[in-house]
Amino acid sequence: MVKRRGNYEIRIVGKQLSCTHCEGVIFSHREVYIDVVPFVDEEQKQQLTLQSLTCKDCGNIQQFQQLAKGMETNIVYKQVD
């Protein structure tokens, strides 16, 4: 697991993320890795990377799947104080 230190404003698919509970826009971050194993074939195991984002105002947790294509990603982090 990798943890980004600090606080972030986050854009997902080009849109500003806000907390669904309190509408805060500052989040702390951690990555969660899950092995996804199809019931049919153990050899086709894939890894799912979730970004777990915790609102700094109320503690609400939201999770998003990290999708990457080359150097492009659906989640962009901007560190704030």
C-alpha positions as CSV (number, residue, x, y, z in Angstrom):
1,M,0.0,0.0,0.0
2,V,1.3,3.5,-0.9
3,K,0.2,6.6,1.0
4,R,0.6,10.1,-0.3
5,R,1.5,12.4,2.5
6,G,-0.3,15.7,2.7
7,N,-3.7,17.1,1.7
8,Y,-5.0,17.2,-1.9
9,E,-7.6,18.7,-4.1
10,I,-8.6,16.0,-6.5
11,R,-10.0,16.0,-10.0
12,I,-11.6,12.8,-11.4
13,V,-12.2,12.7,-15.1
14,G,-11.6,16.4,-15.2
15,K,-14.2,17.4,-12.5
16,Q,-13.4,18.7,-9.0
17,L,-14.2,16.1,-6.3
18,S,-16.2,17.2,-3.4
19,C,-17.3,15.3,-0.3
20,T,-20.8,13.7,-0.7
21,H,-21.5,14.4,3.0
22,C,-20.2,17.9,3.7
23,E,-19.0,19.2,0.3
24,G,-15.4,19.6,1.5
25,V,-12.8,19.6,-1.3
26,I,-9.6,18.7,0.7
27,F,-8.8,14.9,1.0
28,S,-6.1,12.7,2.4
29,H,-5.2,9.7,0.3
30,R,-4.2,6.0,0.4
31,E,-4.1,3.3,-2.3
32,V,-5.7,0.0,-1.7
33,Y,-4.7,-3.0,-3.9
34,I,-7.1,-5.9,-4.4
35,D,-6.5,-9.1,-6.3
36,V,-9.5,-9.9,-8.5
37,V,-9.7,-13.6,-9.3
38,P,-12.3,-14.9,-11.8
39,F,-14.1,-18.0,-10.7
40,V,-13.1,-19.8,-13.9
41,D,-9.4,-19.3,-14.3
42,E,-6.9,-18.6,-11.4
43,E,-4.2,-17.7,-14.0
44,Q,-6.1,-14.6,-15.2
45,K,-5.8,-12.9,-11.8
46,Q,-5.9,-9.1,-12.1
47,Q,-5.1,-6.4,-9.6
48,L,-7.6,-3.7,-8.9
49,T,-6.2,-0.4,-7.6
50,L,-8.6,1.7,-5.5
51,Q,-7.9,5.3,-4.4
52,S,-9.3,5.7,-0.9
53,L,-9.9,9.4,-0.3
54,T,-10.8,10.7,3.2
55,C,-12.4,14.1,3.6
56,K,-10.3,16.3,5.9
57,D,-13.5,18.1,7.2
58,C,-15.8,15.3,8.2
59,G,-13.8,12.0,7.7
60,N,-16.1,10.6,5.0
61,I,-14.3,8.0,2.8
62,Q,-14.8,7.7,-0.9
63,Q,-13.1,5.2,-3.2
64,F,-12.4,5.3,-6.9
65,Q,-10.8,2.9,-9.3
66,Q,-7.5,4.1,-10.7
67,L,-7.6,3.9,-14.5
68,A,-4.4,4.6,-16.5
69,K,-3.7,4.7,-20.2
70,G,0.0,5.3,-20.8
71,M,0.9,8.4,-18.8
72,E,-2.8,9.6,-18.6
73,T,-4.9,8.8,-15.6
74,N,-8.5,9.5,-14.6
75,I,-7.4,10.9,-11.2
76,V,-5.3,14.1,-10.8
77,Y,-3.9,15.2,-7.4
78,K,-3.0,18.8,-6.5
79,Q,-1.2,19.1,-3.2
80,V,-2.5,21.9,-0.9
81,D,-1.4,23.1,2.5
